[in-house]
Amino acid sequence: TMTELSIEMDKDSMGRLALIGYQIADNGDMVVENYGTLASYDLASGKKKNSFVPQNGVDDYLLIGGTVYIVSGNEIVLYDLESGEATGETIPMEGYSGGGALSVGEDQKSIVRADSTGIYRYLLDGSVWEQIVEGSLTSLGMPSVHIGSIFEMENGDFLVRSSEDDGYQLLHYTFSADTPAVPTEEMNVYSLSDSSTLRQAIGLYQREHPELRINFTVALDPDTAITASDAIRSLNTELLAGKGPDLLVLVDLPIDSYIEKGVLSDLSSA
């Protein structure tokens, strides 16, 4: 039976009005997301009951029992569904890269999250995020992969809905006794500047070789004050000491000098 429901949605600070998504709470209320704002509505009347407005806006949210869990900035802020008031409790999101997805764990007593750094679980009566899948060893860490949602199956497997330029895909993560928890081999890749193309290539190769960990070092990190000359000087010291990276991206580096010093291997016949 289909019944039309008219709800009184508020416009945001920029005058926008759009139903981004909604969930039905255990008490029968409908919680609606509208451009970074969240509100609950009575299903019988369509009247708004509460607004949930954390300081840093709404990035994502979950309903568990009578509590609203709102991802806001780098933490999850808890609100009481009935009163609309913040409970004063927060869950830190250490290492959260943004652009991920949350869902309620299969046991209904945990939160699972997926982002470019991996898949994590947080027990509601715990205090830390447990990393289950490391993103850098899978497709999750590839720049072209955009995560839409995550679902935990009854057997403990995870399904991640994602998209790339060529369409949508469902990624299935399952426990494998044959796959080492920690890669047995490592390869170090060095570049002065970051490159999404290189990260994509690393991700594709990493996906096919789970036994290998590729460590990608970007010397000119925008969060540090290191200059190109400082980075090159430090790299030269390591190369001359025989401690340089396995794979060196030579863009903007003194190639001729390295050839003269014999610190590069000839890969033309490899």
N, C-alpha and C positions, 0 to 999 in steps of 0.2 A: 504494500500500500504506500503510495507516494503522497506526501503532504507538503505543501509549500510553507516555508518558514521565512518570515520577514524579520530581519534583525537590524537593530539601530547601531550601525558601525560608525565610529568617529573617524574623521580625517586626521592624518598625521600633521606634523608641523609645517610640511610643505604642501598641504592641501590634497594629498593623494589618498585614494580610497581603493583598496584592492584586497580581496580575500586570498592571501598567499597560501594558507592551509588551515586545517582545523583538526581537532581531536575531541572525542567524547570522553569525559571523565567518568569515574566510577559512580559519582553521585548524579549522573545524568546531564550535567552542564556541558555546553559546547564551548571549548576554548579556541578562539580564533586569532590567527596571526595576520597583521596588516602592516606591511612595510616597517618592520622593526618594533612594532607595538604588539601587545598581547592583552586580550580581554576575555572574560567568561560571560556566557549568556544563558539565561533560562530557556530551555527548549520549548516549554509550554507557551510562554508569552513572547519570546524573542527579545525580552528586555535585558539590557546589560546589567550584570551584577557587580563585577570587579574589573579593574584595570591593573595590569602588572607592568610597572615601568622601572626597571633597574637603571642605574646611573649611566651605564655604558650601552644601553639599548639591548635589543633581543637579536642574537645571532641564530639561536636554535632553542628548542625546549622539549621537555618530556613531562608526561603526567604519570605519577606513581602514587596510587592511593589518593590521599587528600592533599598531596604536595605537588607544586609546580616547580620543576627544575629548569632554570633558564640560563643558557650559555650567554654570558655578557662579558665581553672583553676576554680576559685570560682566567676567568673563573665561572663556576656555576653558582647562581644565587637561588636560594630556596624561598618559595612563597607558600603561604597557606591558602588553599583553594577557596575555602569558605569565607575567610575574612578579607582576602586580598592583600594582607600585610606580609612583609618580609619576615621570615622566622629568625633572622640574625645569623643563620648558618650559611656557609659557603664551602664550595669544593674547589680547591685550586686546580688549574689545568696546566701543570708543568709541561713545558715542551710542546704545547698545543700550537700547531702551525696554521690553524684556521682553515676554512674551506672544507671541513670534514663533515661527519655525520654522527649522531647519537641514536641509541635505541635502548629499550629496557632489555636486560638480559633474560634468557630463557627461564631462569629461576625466579624472575620477578623480584629479585633481591639485589640486583646489581645494575650498573650502567655499562654498556659497551660503546666504544667510540672508535672511529676509523678516520685517519687523516694521512697526510703524506709520510708521516714518521712511523706509521704502523697501526696495529689494532690493539686496543687496551680494554681492560676490565677494571671497574671500581666497585667494590662491595659497599653497599649502603651503610653497613655497620663497621666499615674499615676506614683506612686513612690514606691509602696509596693507590696509584694506578699501576696495575700489573700489565706489562707489555707481553702480548701473546704472539704477535707477528711483528717482525722488524721491517719497517717500510723500505729501507734501503736495499733489502734483499729480495724485494718483490716488485710487482707492477705499481704498487701504491706510491712508490717514491719517484715515479717517472713524471716529468713536467706535463706530459700530454694527458695524464689521467686525472679526471675530475670526479670526486666522490659524491654520490647522490644520497645513498642511504646504506645502512648496515643492518643485518638480521642474523641473530644467533639461532641455529637449528637445535632440535632436541638432542642430537648426538654430539653437540659441542662444536660442530663445524660453523663456519661463518660465510654468509653471502654478502657481497658488497656490490651494489649497483653503481656503475661508473660510466663515464662517457669519454670518448676521444673524438678527434676530428672526423673520423670515419664512422661514427655512430655510437650506440650504446652497447654495453656488455655487462654480463654478470660474472663476477670473479668469485670463485669457490675456494675457500681455504680450509684444509683439513689436516689433522695431525698425521705426520708420516714418521714412522720409526726409522726409516732409512735415510732421512734427511738430518744432517748434523745440526744440533741446536746452535752451535758456534762454528762458522766456516773453518775448515782445516787449512786453507791457504788464503793469502792476502795479496792484493796488488795495489800499489800506490800510484795515483794519477795526480799530476801537478799542472796547474794553469795559473797564469797571472790574473786573468779575468774569468768571471763566471760565464757559462755557456749552457743554454737550455738544450742545444743540439747535442752537446757532449753528455749532459746528464741523461738525455733520452737514450743515447747509445749505451751508456753505462747500465741504465735500467734494463734495456733489452738483453744485454749480455748477462747481467746479473740474474735475470729471470731464468735463463737457460743453464746457468751454472751456480746452483745454490751452495755448492761446496766452496765457492770463492767469494771473499769479501773484497769489494773495490772501495778503497778509501780515496775520496776526491778532495784535494786541497786547493782552495782558491786563495791565492796570496793577497790580492787586493780586496779585502773585505771592507764594504762600506762602513761597517761599524767600528773600524779601527783607523788609526791615523798613519798607518804604515804607507810609505811611498813606493813607487815602482823601483827606484834605485835601491832602496833599503831591501826590498823583497829579492831583487836580483843578486845583491851582495850576499844575502843570507843563503840563497840557493847555490851560488857559486862555492861558498864554503863547504856546503854539504856534498856537492858534486866532487870537489877535489879530495874530500875525505872518503869518497866511495860510499856515501850514505844517501845519495840522491834518490828520487822517485823511480819507479819501474817504467812509467810512461810519462814523457814530458811533452806538453803542448808548447811548441816553439814560437807561437805567435807573440810578437813584441819582445822576444828574447834574443840575445847576441849569438845567433846561430854560428856564424863564422868563427867566433872565439871558441865556442864549444868544440867545433870540428878540429881546430888547431890543437886544442888541449887533449883531444882524444877521449872525451868523456861520453860520447854518443856511440851507440851501436848501429851498424849498418843493417837496416831491415829490408833492403831491396830484394834479397833472395829468400826472405822469410815466408 
